[in-house]
Amino acid sequence: MSVTVSIKVRKELVELADKMIKYGIARSRSHAFNVMIERGIKEVLKEVEFWDRVYEKVKELERRRYKIRHGGLSKLLEEDRIK
């Protein structure tokens, strides 16, 4: 059973939650905060930092005009992360 609770958090945690949603680690901010609580912020930070690096590399490849034949690496990564 879920219970709604209002809390104030640091801006950095909200930004982390938004990245978790972007990378498919969480479905919503609420889900992101639950994951942070359950797995710990350090573990979540490691995973988000990994995906930050992956997406940066994808952008670099796109800037260099590399073409990925199977529909785009970033699209494949997004599909893989959706659970």
C-alpha positions in Angstrom: 0.0 0.0 0.0 1.3 3.5 -0.9 1.0 6.5 1.3 1.6 10.1 0.0 4.1 12.1 2.0 5.3 15.6 1.2 9.0 16.3 1.9 11.5 18.9 0.9 14.7 17.6 -0.7 17.9 19.1 -2.1 17.7 20.3 -5.7 20.5 17.8 -6.5 18.2 14.9 -5.5 15.4 16.1 -7.8 17.9 16.4 -10.6 19.1 12.9 -9.9 15.5 11.7 -9.9 14.9 13.4 -13.3 18.0 11.7 -14.8 16.8 8.3 -13.4 13.5 8.9 -15.4 15.4 10.0 -18.5 17.6 6.8 -18.4 14.7 4.5 -17.7 15.9 3.6 -14.2 12.6 4.9 -12.7 9.1 5.5 -14.1 8.4 8.7 -12.2 9.9 11.0 -9.5 8.0 9.0 -6.9 9.4 5.8 -8.2 12.9 7.4 -8.4 12.8 8.5 -4.7 11.7 5.0 -3.7 14.6 3.4 -5.6 17.0 5.9 -3.9 15.7 4.9 -0.5 15.7 1.2 -1.2 19.1 0.9 -3.1 20.8 3.9 -1.5 21.9 7.1 -3.2 25.5 5.9 -3.8 24.3 2.9 -5.8 21.9 5.1 -7.8 24.6 7.7 -8.4 26.9 5.0 -9.9 24.3 3.8 -12.3 23.3 7.4 -13.4 27.0 8.3 -13.9 27.4 5.2 -16.1 24.5 6.2 -18.2 25.7 9.9 -18.4 28.9 8.6 -19.9 27.1 6.3 -22.3 24.8 9.1 -23.5 27.8 11.5 -23.8 29.6 8.9 -26.1 26.4 8.5 -28.2 26.2 12.3 -28.7 29.9 12.4 -29.6 29.3 9.7 -32.3 26.3 11.7 -33.6 28.4 14.9 -33.8 31.0 12.9 -35.8 28.2 11.9 -38.1 28.4 8.2 -37.4 25.3 6.3 -38.5 24.0 3.4 -36.6 22.1 1.0 -38.8 19.8 -0.6 -36.2 17.7 2.5 -35.5 20.1 4.6 -33.4 22.1 3.6 -30.4 20.4 6.0 -28.1 17.0 4.6 -29.1 18.3 1.0 -28.4 19.6 2.1 -25.0 16.3 3.6 -24.1 14.4 0.5 -25.1 16.8 -1.7 -23.1 16.3 0.5 -20.0 12.5 0.5 -20.0 11.3 -2.2 -17.5 
